[in-house]
Amino acid sequence: MIDLYTWTTPNGRKVSILLEELGVPYNAHAVNIGAGEQHEPEFLKVSPNNRIPAIVDQDTGMTLMESGAIMLYLAQKYDRFICKGDEYWRMVEWLMWQMGGLGPMLGQVHHFVKYNKGTSEYAEERYSKEAHRLYRVLNTRLEGRDFIAGDGKGEYTIADMACWPWVSRFEWQEMDLNAYPNVRDWYVRIAERPAVQKGYQVPKFVNEIPMP
Ligand SMILES: N[C@@H](CCC(=O)N[C@@H](CS)C(=O)NCC(=O)O)C(=O)O
């Protein structure tokens, strides 16, 4: 049994979507980061960086923070949604691209463009420009492919599950998905999966999945 500590954010949804896709039993614990619950001493034992998501694997006692590490751990534990052979590293490459680029940069867009509009024209321009560059990179990667990693047209892996919740905030980013048709089609393909629809609403319902 997996205990998942999470909130209604892209990093949290990455893991709840993976757990729903895996179809394994888990308990979701809501950590209201708006109310400061990520700073409570009990939570720090699981997530010393004061951030969701985090997991405790009750089968082994393993605790993990950092969504990328959690996704690798769960995908390897259940041996699903993970590429084999050389494509494993291609998948890891795009997972790291999400962890080091797409997530942090879009997070800055949310901060400056959605929540603090008008406070820094420089930051809004800088991060929006970077967001468009990253969407272009993903759009190019998805040319002729259904999924980010894997041979041929690709296979659905944790690389897709890591990127998708960040793209799901395209409205916050003032991003027109029609300008990136490969990203749009990939986004819709994944949004239609029942496990994604379920995992998106963990630990609670906020809104329906936005559609372009
Ligand atoms: N690199 C971390 C980032 C985690 C992260 O930034 N989580 C946010 C929510 S998406 C959070 O817990 N924020 C709480 C805070 O800023 O105090 C991961 O991927 O797990």
The ligand as an SDF file (V2000), in Angstrom:
LIG
                    3D

 20 19  0  0  0  0  0  0  0  0999 V2000
   10.8050   19.3440   -7.6280 N   0  0  0  0  0  0  0  0  0  0  0  0
    9.7030   19.0800   -6.7470 C   0  0  0  0  0  0  0  0  0  0  0  0
    8.8240   20.3010   -6.6900 C   0  0  0  0  0  0  0  0  0  0  0  0
    7.6790   20.1250   -5.7370 C   0  0  0  0  0  0  0  0  0  0  0  0
    6.8940   21.3970   -5.5750 C   0  0  0  0  0  0  0  0  0  0  0  0
    7.3290   22.5030   -5.9190 O   0  0  0  0  0  0  0  0  0  0  0  0
    5.6910   21.2530   -5.0100 N   0  0  0  0  0  0  0  0  0  0  0  0
    4.8500   22.3960   -4.7690 C   0  0  0  0  0  0  0  0  0  0  0  0
    3.4530   22.1400   -5.2760 C   0  0  0  0  0  0  0  0  0  0  0  0
    3.4220   21.8150   -7.0210 S   0  0  0  0  0  0  0  0  0  0  0  0
    4.7780   22.6520   -3.2760 C   0  0  0  0  0  0  0  0  0  0  0  0
    4.7340   21.7300   -2.5010 O   0  0  0  0  0  0  0  0  0  0  0  0
    4.7910   23.9180   -2.8600 N   0  0  0  0  0  0  0  0  0  0  0  0
    4.7220   24.2770   -1.4960 C   0  0  0  0  0  0  0  0  0  0  0  0
    5.4310   25.5680   -1.2110 C   0  0  0  0  0  0  0  0  0  0  0  0
    5.8090   26.2640   -2.1700 O   0  0  0  0  0  0  0  0  0  0  0  0
    5.5840   25.9060   -0.0400 O   0  0  0  0  0  0  0  0  0  0  0  0
    8.9120   17.8740   -7.2740 C   0  0  0  0  0  0  0  0  0  0  0  0
    8.8680   17.7020   -8.4900 O   0  0  0  0  0  0  0  0  0  0  0  0
    8.3800   17.1100   -6.4670 O   0  0  0  0  0  0  0  0  0  0  0  0
  1  2  1  0
  2  3  1  0
  2 18  1  0
  3  4  1  0
  4  5  1  0
  5  6  2  0
  5  7  1  0
  7  8  1  0
  8  9  1  0
  8 11  1  0
  9 10  1  0
 11 12  2  0
 11 13  1  0
 13 14  1  0
 14 15  1  0
 15 16  2  0
 15 17  1  0
 18 19  2  0
 18 20  1  0
M  END
$$$$
